[in-house]
Amino acid sequence: MTLVLNEEQLMLRDAARDFLHSRSPVARLRELRDGNESAGFSHDLWSEFAEMGWPAINIPESYGGLEYGCTGLGIVLEEAGRTLASSPLISTALMGVTALLESGNEALCEAWLPPLGSGEKLLAMAIDEHRHHQPQSVGMSAQRNGDLFILNGHKCLVLDGHVADGLIVSARTSGETGDKAGISLFLLNRDLPGIEVEHATLLDNHSAARISFKDVQISAASLLGQCDHGWPALEKTLDTGRIGIAAELLGIAQEVFERTMSYLKERTQFGVPVGSFQALQHRAAILFGEIELCKSVVLKALQAIDEGDEKLPVYASLAKARSGETARLATAEAIQMHGGIGMTDDFDIGFFIKRYQALEQTLGNSNYHLERFACLKSY
């Protein structure tokens, strides 16, 4: 498949761009921050997202979705990165939906996918148990007791976990901590007895949660996929989320670059625009080239999801590492070229830096994925 958007995808991109710039500009994030919105996003705006059909993009038509694929959702996430729009698109519409579809549990798909697509319900992925991303290091236990499982343990950095209706939880049903075998996935309601949720606000004003599970009883019907064999579905879900984050990071890099170029044309020194200085032109040209390369990497990774490419883990780590490095360069150069004023609250650049920093650490930072990429390529 060619690494260019087709006509329908271009129309989706333009519609998303117009909507997000008018309904969710960076000023909206300022309002959420200053208003201490505990959800980390606007529920009213999420309802508008649902009216646009975005939560349903990745859901098959048989469950009331649009079945437009992850490439379509990635296009929306890229535009969301440009305006720093806060929403549960990644946690719910991308990762939650993927985990359900990969599980093969028809009953849970029928119960959850339609309300997820309509925006009525939210899902969160409760995966990590450590400060650094180690998805295979699952210590949380799920002991079988007849037709029930008893969950004990904790999860941290659960995006949107404090507002989600349901939680997709990784737990160990056999084996030792660190083994990929013996991991099982469960979908359970967040309000079950024994679940305690502690809300936390992240650097970029988005929200996450630390969730504790103490003797939480769930039925065997809550199992996603086969017991002890949840790792393949979990890895596919995580890779899909990583690529979605890469798309958002790409949007951040593009927007920061464009804002910086505009500033270089406006700011004068020694009677001329600073953009006329050759040193700054060289740095801008390098950044432009990096962004163009990143576009191809992210689009290829999105297409790999929809095509069921067996090299998806390779593309996912490449996209996450590349987009993280590109966004790091873009935000660093933005600060340098704006001068000290770039760090003040009067300018929006600081918001982009904080969002980049949060996304860089989510589901593995660039170093994590460079190492994973090397291992996958047998370096």
Summary of the structure (lengths in Angstrom):
residues: 379
radius of gyration: 20.9
end to end distance: 27.4
largest distance: 79.9
contacts: 1342
relative contact order: 0.11
helix: 56%
strand: 16%
